[in-house]
Amino acid sequence: MFLRPQLPTTPHLPAVAESGQPPACSCRPAPARRPVLPAATTGAVAAVLVGGVVLTALLAAVAVTAISVAVAALVLRSLLTAQHRR
């Protein structure tokens, strides 16, 4: 009929001899390669070192400030409690 679809014909594949062994292949897999890391330039190394020094200095400053505030709070507390007892 006019509106009925027709399936295409499939091509005939050549017969394969079934000998139990896979067919010989002349291709071989590519050798595995290690990923190449980009070379570190002296500018990048210097930037990382300077950043580390700055961050370490900031951490040390925060630690010193926290210790000094804690000591000041203890001194004020002891002064205030001694004053209330009198």
Buried (B, 14 or more C-beta within 10 A) or exposed (E): EEEEEEEEEEEEEEEEEEEEEEEEEEEEEEEEEEEEEEEEEEEEEEEEEEEEEEEEEEEEEEEEEEEEEEEEEEEEEEEEEEEEEE
